[in-house]
Amino acid sequence: MPTLRQIFLRHIAQTSPSPLAFEIERAEGMYLYDTSGKRYMDLIAGIGVSALGHRHERVMQAIERQLKRYLHTTVYGEFVLEPQVAFAERLSQHLPPSLSTVYYCNSGAEAVDGAMKLAKRATGRPHVIACRHAYHGSTQATTALMEPTTYSQGYFPLLPGVRHIDFNREESLEQIDENTACVIIEPVQAEAGVRLPAEGEASEDNFLQKVRQRCDETGALLVFDEVQTGFGRCGSLFALQRFGVVPDILALAKGFGGGLPLGAFIASPELMKCLSNNPILGHLTTFGGHPLSCAAGLATLEVLTESKLIEQAEAKALRFRKQLSGLPRLREIRHAGLLMALEFDSPDYMQALTQHCLKNGLITDWFLFDERSLRIAPPLIITEAQIDEACAIIQDFAPGGSTS
Ligand SMILES: Cc1ncc(COP(=O)(O)O)c(C=O)c1O
């Protein structure tokens, strides 16, 4: 009889030669349990998804309630589905007034793809500008946004008309011009290893504000990809609030679905209107805004906004920093709320540390465009005691310490 792991290796497509093949039995709160009963603390929240941890009670109740009502009924945008409407209305109460119309989709890549289409349609312009070392998804269009081309070169030709700028390099903003439909940017570059926008001389003069200004000068639209930074991850509900910049289009996913697949691009009603005429049906989806996902997302939003979890994110990050700042071979710690990168002096050392963590029941990870940095982005529900427990395991990897 083949084991489950052997069947997995044979029948599930792999994207790396040595998958972790970690057999999950169940997940609860901060922890995952494997089939042998071993407990692992989840320090990456399913890569930025489980803001409230696994199977949060309020989210489970909302899913169960919706489960008893209906699942899929028809494609997006034709029927009035209460979970979609209630979630969109609640979102608009927490966003700037211009971001009040939601187009739901299923994932982050779809959200960015939809935002690009909307920008091209609204402006009639051909070019899209993205930042180097950004990850926006794995569809053909979002793959085209990637630079360097390490992960995209096998798929050429990709979407034409994409230009790249460097995050935090003001001179590169000259590339934004009258041919630019939109600039797509993460307020904090996640997969680049948690890179924050540079502050200018005045407090209201950060890099994102300069991008906003250049977009206004040229008529290009500004798209924020908050797939990873949104839903409390960076210490405010959305990172746009933290940096004081309002984009024309906001892309969301990951934590937005409360653990179920959901994405969205959000804009003003005036902008969105161009998807519904001349010709009609400007963007379509069958499953986008699935009622179960919207019910889970709304419950997550309610817990985040009614609790102190977001407010506490910064103090929790500082608790990590305080305990980890003396680690050997550490070059730098960067963080925005509970999105943290610990940069070491070598990728091999960092990989060995992630292996040590896994052996000792701690799930960490690295970043797509920063192989020296360890990712720490736990559910926001992490307690002080759990932070101390995680730090003790990481500290135990110091030379001379146990790596068993
Ligand atoms: C900033 C950002 N945008 C978009 C995506 C793509 O999201 P998805 O995997 O849901 O397509 C990701 C995924 O990691 C991301 O981090």
PDBQT file of the ligand as one rigid body, heavy atoms in Angstrom, charges set to zero:
ROOT
HETATM    1  C1  LIG A 501       1.844  41.040  -3.019  1.00  0.00    +0.000 C 
HETATM    2  C2  LIG A 501       1.213  39.858  -3.687  1.00  0.00    +0.000 A 
HETATM    3  N1  LIG A 501       0.402  40.045  -4.741  1.00  0.00    +0.000 NA
HETATM    4  C3  LIG A 501      -0.200  39.032  -5.359  1.00  0.00    +0.000 A 
HETATM    5  C4  LIG A 501       0.015  37.730  -4.953  1.00  0.00    +0.000 A 
HETATM    6  C5  LIG A 501      -0.657  36.590  -5.676  1.00  0.00    +0.000 C 
HETATM    7  O1  LIG A 501      -1.683  36.068  -4.890  1.00  0.00    +0.000 OA
HETATM    8  P1  LIG A 501      -2.318  34.645  -5.236  1.00  0.00    +0.000 P 
HETATM    9  O2  LIG A 501      -1.297  33.603  -4.881  1.00  0.00    +0.000 OA
HETATM   10  O3  LIG A 501      -3.555  34.586  -4.380  1.00  0.00    +0.000 OA
HETATM   11  O4  LIG A 501      -2.628  34.655  -6.680  1.00  0.00    +0.000 OA
HETATM   12  C6  LIG A 501       0.851  37.483  -3.856  1.00  0.00    +0.000 A 
HETATM   13  C7  LIG A 501       1.101  36.113  -3.400  1.00  0.00    +0.000 C 
HETATM   14  O5  LIG A 501       1.992  35.811  -2.664  1.00  0.00    +0.000 OA
HETATM   15  C8  LIG A 501       1.474  38.582  -3.204  1.00  0.00    +0.000 A 
HETATM   16  O6  LIG A 501       2.288  38.396  -2.163  1.00  0.00    +0.000 OA
ENDROOT
TORSDOF 0
